[in-house]
Amino acid sequence: MGHSAPVWDYRAATEITKDWNGIDQVVLRNPKGASARISLHGGQVCSWRNEQGEELLFTSSKAIFKAPKAMRGGIPICFPQFGSCGSPEQHGFVKNKIWTIDENPPPLCSNDIDACSFVDLLYRSSEEDLKFWPYSFELRLRVSLLPCGDLVLRSRVRNVNGKPFGFSFAYHTHLVVSDISEVRIEGLETLDFLDNLCQKERFTEQGDAITFESEVDRVYVSTPNAIAVLDHERKRTYVIRKEGLPDVVVWNPWEKKSKAMVDFGDEEYKQMLCVNGAALESPIMLRPGEEWTGKLQLTVVPSSFSLDL
């Protein structure tokens, strides 16, 4: 008589620890040994490791791990804006706030139930927030680790305000790469982008892929829902799939700007690339009671992978 396979207990695969500042972190694991670590400071994914224990998200060796500033690396949540426009905080203020674990979140769609471990986080606007962004909201985040090792982030913004508001949003994803000069991005060719190094002037991508020889800070608009980041030296590819996020930010500070950032190593630009699923060009508008959902899924595959758009 055969034996049934053991049932994976996602609750047992979820552990709450504390960081060096005493702030709670949630550790997710899957049966094959992949893991993710999420801080309640900002709802920020701080780590994502594959089955071999290799770190896939970049964190600067000079990152400042102390509230109220967000850590340089991982995946900060940028809301209600990306960049310096809007509220006084660069990339919004929720990345600098303490979130809570949401024990009873509203139900998600059925295709999100295949995670082997996950956590639901919640941030509600405070009286202090209303002083510089005068709208009440609820921001929910589910971080999931799939059986295959994929990392999935799903955010929901609800307007609990008495009047409409607009916002922008980004998952500020810092990827580990072997050598930025050997990396290429496929899936954004022929698309328009706003160049932040040229006062957001609009250009059209001319190359058959994006490669890096100097500082890059661009917002590609109206992008496909899947793009690929090929790391030739490590022979692996990050596949970035997204929903509700029409734009993609591509950023590498290169040498000069790296030396000007106090929380970033002078040479670390060589091992880091930001490719962010975002909604930036056109603000997302919510009437009272309405909700917006955005989703990011990160996969790592061998570089023989071919992106089928």
C-alpha positions in Angstrom: 0.0 0.0 0.0 1.5 3.3 -1.1 2.1 6.3 1.2 0.7 9.7 0.5 3.1 12.6 0.1 3.4 14.9 3.1 1.3 18.0 3.1 3.3 21.2 3.0 2.4 23.4 5.9 2.8 27.0 4.7 2.4 28.3 8.2 5.3 26.2 9.5 7.3 27.6 6.5 6.8 31.2 7.7 8.9 32.5 10.5 8.9 35.8 12.3 12.3 37.1 13.5 13.7 40.5 14.5 16.4 42.5 12.8 19.3 44.3 14.5 16.9 47.3 15.2 14.3 45.0 16.8 11.9 45.4 13.9 10.0 42.3 12.9 10.9 40.4 9.7 9.0 37.6 8.1 11.0 34.7 6.5 9.3 32.5 3.8 10.6 29.2 2.7 9.7 26.6 0.1 10.3 22.8 0.2 13.3 23.0 -2.2 15.2 25.5 0.0 14.5 28.8 -1.6 13.7 31.7 0.8 12.6 35.3 1.0 12.8 37.8 3.9 10.4 40.7 4.3 10.8 43.6 6.8 7.8 45.3 8.4 9.9 48.4 8.0 8.5 49.6 4.6 7.0 46.2 3.7 10.4 45.8 2.0 11.6 42.5 0.6 15.2 42.4 1.8 16.3 39.0 0.5 15.4 36.4 -2.1 17.5 33.3 -2.3 17.4 30.4 -4.7 17.6 26.6 -3.8 21.4 26.9 -3.7 21.2 29.7 -1.2 22.5 32.3 -3.7 21.2 35.9 -3.0 19.3 37.2 -6.0 18.5 40.7 -4.7 21.2 43.3 -4.3 21.8 45.1 -1.0 24.6 47.7 -0.7 27.4 47.0 1.8 26.9 50.6 2.9 23.1 50.4 3.3 21.8 52.2 6.4 19.7 49.9 8.4 18.0 52.4 10.6 14.5 53.9 10.6 13.2 56.2 9.3 15.3 55.7 6.1 14.7 52.7 3.8 17.5 50.3 3.2 19.4 50.7 -0.1 18.6 47.4 -1.9 15.9 44.7 -2.0 12.5 45.8 -3.2 11.2 49.0 -1.6 7.6 49.8 -2.2 7.3 53.3 -3.9 4.0 55.0 -3.2 2.3 57.5 -3.6 5.0 58.6 -6.1 8.3 57.5 -7.6 11.0 60.1 -7.7 11.0 63.4 -5.9 7.7 64.9 -7.2 4.7 65.0 -4.9 5.4 64.4 -1.2 8.6 65.5 0.4 10.0 61.9 0.6 12.0 60.6 -2.4 9.9 57.6 -3.8 7.1 58.2 -1.4 6.7 57.6 2.3 5.4 54.1 2.9 8.9 52.6 2.4 9.9 54.5 5.6 6.9 53.4 7.7 6.3 50.4 10.0 3.7 48.0 8.5 1.6 45.4 10.3 0.9 41.7 9.5 -2.7 41.5 8.1 -4.2 38.5 9.8 -7.5 38.7 7.9 -7.0 40.2 4.5 -9.8 40.4 1.9 -9.8 37.4 -0.4 -7.5 37.4 -3.5 -8.3 35.9 -6.9 -8.0 32.1 -7.0 -4.8 32.0 -9.1 -2.8 33.3 -6.1 -3.4 30.3 -3.9 -0.5 28.1 -5.3 2.1 29.7 -3.0 3.8 27.4 -0.5 4.4 30.2 1.9 3.3 33.8 2.0 2.6 36.8 4.2 0.0 39.6 4.0 1.1 43.1 5.2 -1.0 46.2 5.6 -0.3 49.9 5.9 -3.0 52.4 6.7 -2.4 56.1 6.3 -1.9 58.0 9.6 -2.7 61.5 10.8 0.9 62.3 10.3 0.8 61.2 6.7 -2.2 63.4 6.0 -0.2 66.5 6.7 1.8 66.1 3.5 -0.4 63.8 1.4 -4.0 64.6 2.4 -5.7 61.4 1.3 -6.7 58.3 3.4 -5.8 54.9 1.9 -5.1 51.3 2.7 -2.2 49.6 1.1 -2.0 45.8 1.2 0.9 43.7 0.1 1.1 39.9 -0.2 4.5 38.5 -0.7 4.5 34.8 -1.9 7.2 32.2 -2.5 6.1 29.6 -5.0 7.1 25.9 -5.1 9.3 26.6 -8.1 11.1 29.4 -6.1 9.4 32.4 -7.9 8.9 35.5 -5.8 5.5 37.2 -6.2 4.4 40.6 -4.9 0.8 41.7 -5.2 -0.2 45.1 -3.9 -3.7 46.6 -3.4 -4.4 50.3 -2.9 -7.9 51.2 -1.7 -9.3 54.7 -1.5 -10.9 55.1 1.9 -10.9 58.9 1.4 -14.0 61.1 0.8 -12.6 62.3 -2.6 -10.7 60.9 -5.5 -6.9 60.8 -5.6 -4.2 59.9 -8.1 -0.9 58.2 -7.4 2.1 56.5 -9.0 3.6 53.2 -7.9 6.8 51.1 -8.3 8.4 48.0 -7.1 12.0 49.3 -6.8 13.7 46.0 -7.6 17.5 45.8 -7.1 18.8 42.7 -8.9 22.2 41.1 -8.3 24.3 40.8 -11.5 27.8 39.5 -12.1 29.0 42.5 -14.2 26.7 45.3 -15.5 28.8 45.5 -18.7 27.8 41.9 -19.5 24.0 42.3 -18.9 21.3 43.0 -21.4 17.6 43.6 -21.1 15.2 42.2 -23.8 11.6 43.1 -24.3 11.9 46.9 -24.3 13.4 47.4 -27.8 11.6 49.9 -30.1 9.7 51.4 -27.1 9.5 55.0 -26.0 11.2 56.0 -22.8 11.5 59.2 -20.7 15.1 59.9 -19.9 15.6 61.3 -16.4 19.2 62.3 -17.4 17.7 64.7 -20.0 14.8 66.4 -18.1 12.5 63.5 -18.9 12.8 64.1 -22.6 11.1 61.3 -24.7 13.2 59.1 -26.9 12.7 55.8 -28.7 14.9 52.8 -27.9 17.0 52.0 -31.0 19.0 48.9 -29.9 17.9 45.3 -30.2 18.4 45.1 -26.4 19.4 47.4 -23.6 23.1 47.2 -22.6 25.1 49.3 -20.2 28.2 51.5 -20.8 27.3 54.5 -18.6 24.7 55.8 -16.2 21.1 54.9 -17.2 17.9 56.3 -15.6 14.9 55.8 -17.9 11.2 55.1 -17.7 10.0 52.9 -20.5 6.3 53.4 -21.2 3.5 51.1 -22.3 5.7 48.0 -21.9 4.9 44.4 -22.4 4.0 42.3 -19.3 7.1 40.2 -19.6 10.8 41.3 -20.0 14.1 39.5 -19.5 17.4 40.4 -17.9 20.2 38.2 -19.2 23.3 37.8 -17.1 25.8 36.2 -19.5 28.6 35.5 -17.0 26.3 33.7 -14.6 24.4 32.1 -17.5 21.1 33.0 -15.9 18.1 35.1 -16.8 15.7 37.0 -14.6 12.2 37.0 -16.1 10.0 39.9 -14.8 6.3 39.5 -15.3 3.8 42.2 -14.2 0.2 43.1 -14.1 -1.3 46.6 -13.6 2.1 48.1 -14.1 2.4 49.5 -17.6 5.9 51.1 -17.2 9.4 49.9 -16.5 12.2 51.9 -14.8 15.7 50.9 -15.7 18.4 52.4 -13.5 22.1 52.0 -12.9 24.0 54.9 -11.3 27.5 54.1 -12.8 30.7 55.3 -11.3 30.3 59.0 -10.7 26.9 58.9 -9.0 27.8 55.8 -7.0 30.6 57.8 -5.3 28.2 60.6 -4.5 25.8 58.3 -2.6 26.6 57.7 1.1 24.7 54.4 1.3 26.2 52.9 -1.8 29.7 51.5 -2.5 31.9 53.2 -5.0 32.2 50.1 -7.2 28.9 48.4 -6.4 27.2 49.7 -9.5 29.0 46.8 -11.3 26.9 44.2 -9.5 23.5 45.9 -9.4 20.7 46.7 -11.8 17.3 48.1 -11.0 14.4 47.0 -13.3 11.2 48.2 -11.8 7.6 47.3 -12.6 5.8 50.6 -12.3 2.9 52.9 -13.1 4.4 56.3 -13.6 3.6 58.1 -16.9 -0.2 58.2 -16.2 -1.3 58.5 -12.6 -3.7 55.8 -11.3 -6.9 57.4 -10.3 -9.2 56.0 -7.6 -12.6 57.2 -6.6 -13.8 56.8 -3.0 -14.1 53.0 -2.3 -12.2 51.9 -5.4 -9.2 49.6 -5.4 -6.2 49.1 -7.7 -4.1 46.0 -7.9 -0.6 45.5 -9.2 1.5 42.4 -9.4 5.1 41.5 -9.9 6.5 38.0 -10.4 10.3 37.3 -10.5 11.6 34.1 -12.0 15.2 32.9 -12.5 15.9 30.5 -15.4 19.0 29.3 -17.3 20.2 31.9 -20.0 19.2 29.5 -22.8 15.7 30.7 -22.0 14.0 32.6 -24.9 11.5 35.3 -24.0 8.3 34.7 -25.9 6.3 38.0 -26.0 
